[in-house]
Amino acid sequence: MAMTDGRAMVPASSDNGRARAMVPASSDNGRARAMVPASSDNGRARAMVPASSDNGRARAMVPASSDNGRARAMVPASSDNGR
């Protein structure tokens, strides 16, 4: 058997010698966390949001013409004020 220094075997990517739960390959802080959407860049688990969302907050689905992220009643096609 190979000589060891008495520590538990850890994943090959571990550089601190502490045994830890396996984490996603994209994790760079060594903390186990819930899997998050690929578009997440802050490492916090959150509810899945529409693909057009750029703020990471879950919200009700809104009409495709909405550019403010607020849910509203459907408006006539000729309306250009969004209210």
C-alpha positions, 0 to 999 in steps of 0.5 A: 500500500502507498504511504499516506499521511493519515488523512482520508482520501479526498477527490483528486481536485481537492487542494486543501486535504479536507474530505468534502462532498462532491461538488459540481464541476463548475464549483470553484469554492469547494462548497457543496450546493444545489445544482443551479441553472447553467446561466447562473453566475452567482452560485445561489440556487433559485427557481427556474426562470424564463429564458428571457429573464436577466435578473434571476428573479422568478416571475409570472410568464409575461407576453413576449412583447413585454420588456419590463418584466411585469405581468399584465393583462393582455392588451390589444395589438394596436396598443403601444403603451403596454398598460 
